[in-house]
């Protein structure tokens, strides 16, 4: 059974589009460690650009705030890691 990469990427982009309309600010912050291959992916770069526009990159603790729900973030990163 083959994996269709374009459909996975399109699905990840659709998740991010849906999340842009319903951003929630959770009170508890979590830390995620991701492989560099995910960070370089165009879909993740789009998410980082949105994070910069909305929250900026100048945080005293060095953390990034990502503009989507945790479950959407986990779905996106797991799909990108599977590529």
C-alpha positions as CSV (number, residue, x, y, z in Angstrom):
1,X,0.0,0.0,0.0
2,X,1.5,3.4,-1.0
3,X,1.2,6.7,0.8
4,X,0.0,9.7,-1.2
5,X,2.2,12.5,-0.1
6,X,0.3,15.3,-1.9
7,X,-3.0,14.4,-0.2
8,X,-1.3,14.3,3.2
9,X,0.2,17.7,2.7
10,X,-3.1,19.1,1.5
11,X,-4.8,17.6,4.5
12,X,-2.2,19.2,6.8
13,X,-2.7,22.6,5.1
14,X,-6.5,22.3,5.5
15,X,-6.1,21.6,9.2
16,X,-4.1,24.7,9.6
17,X,-6.6,26.8,7.7
18,X,-9.4,25.6,9.9
19,X,-7.3,26.3,13.0
20,X,-6.7,29.9,11.9
21,X,-10.3,30.7,12.6
22,X,-10.5,29.1,16.0
23,X,-7.2,29.8,17.8
24,X,-7.3,28.8,21.5
25,X,-4.9,30.0,24.1
26,X,-4.3,27.2,26.5
27,X,-3.1,28.1,29.9
28,X,-0.6,25.2,30.1
29,X,2.3,25.4,27.7
30,X,3.9,22.2,26.3
31,X,7.3,21.6,24.8
32,X,7.8,19.7,21.5
33,X,11.0,18.6,20.0
34,X,10.9,18.1,16.2
35,X,13.3,16.8,13.6
36,X,14.9,19.4,11.4
37,X,13.2,17.8,8.4
38,X,9.8,19.0,9.7
39,X,11.1,22.5,10.4
40,X,12.2,22.8,6.8
41,X,9.0,21.6,5.3
42,X,7.0,24.4,3.5
43,X,3.8,23.7,5.4
44,X,5.6,24.1,8.7
45,X,7.4,27.2,7.4
46,X,4.0,28.7,6.7
47,X,3.0,27.9,10.3
48,X,6.2,29.6,11.6
49,X,5.5,32.7,9.5
50,X,2.0,32.9,11.0
51,X,3.5,32.5,14.5
52,X,5.9,35.4,13.8
53,X,3.1,37.6,12.5
54,X,0.8,36.9,15.4
55,X,3.1,36.6,18.4
56,X,6.6,37.6,17.2
57,X,9.8,35.7,18.0
58,X,11.1,37.8,20.9
59,X,10.1,35.8,24.0
60,X,12.1,36.0,27.2
61,X,12.2,32.2,27.7
62,X,13.1,31.5,24.1
63,X,9.8,29.6,23.3
64,X,7.7,30.0,20.3
65,X,3.9,30.3,20.4
66,X,2.3,28.4,17.6
67,X,-1.1,29.7,16.4
68,X,-3.1,26.5,16.4
69,X,-4.6,23.9,18.8
70,X,-2.3,21.3,20.2
71,X,-4.2,18.4,18.5
72,X,-3.9,20.1,15.1
73,X,-0.2,20.7,15.7
74,X,0.4,17.0,16.6
75,X,-1.5,15.9,13.5
76,X,0.5,18.2,11.2
77,X,3.9,17.3,12.7
78,X,3.2,13.5,12.7
79,X,2.1,13.7,9.0
80,X,5.2,15.7,8.1
81,X,7.5,13.2,10.0
82,X,6.0,10.3,8.1
83,X,7.1,11.8,4.7
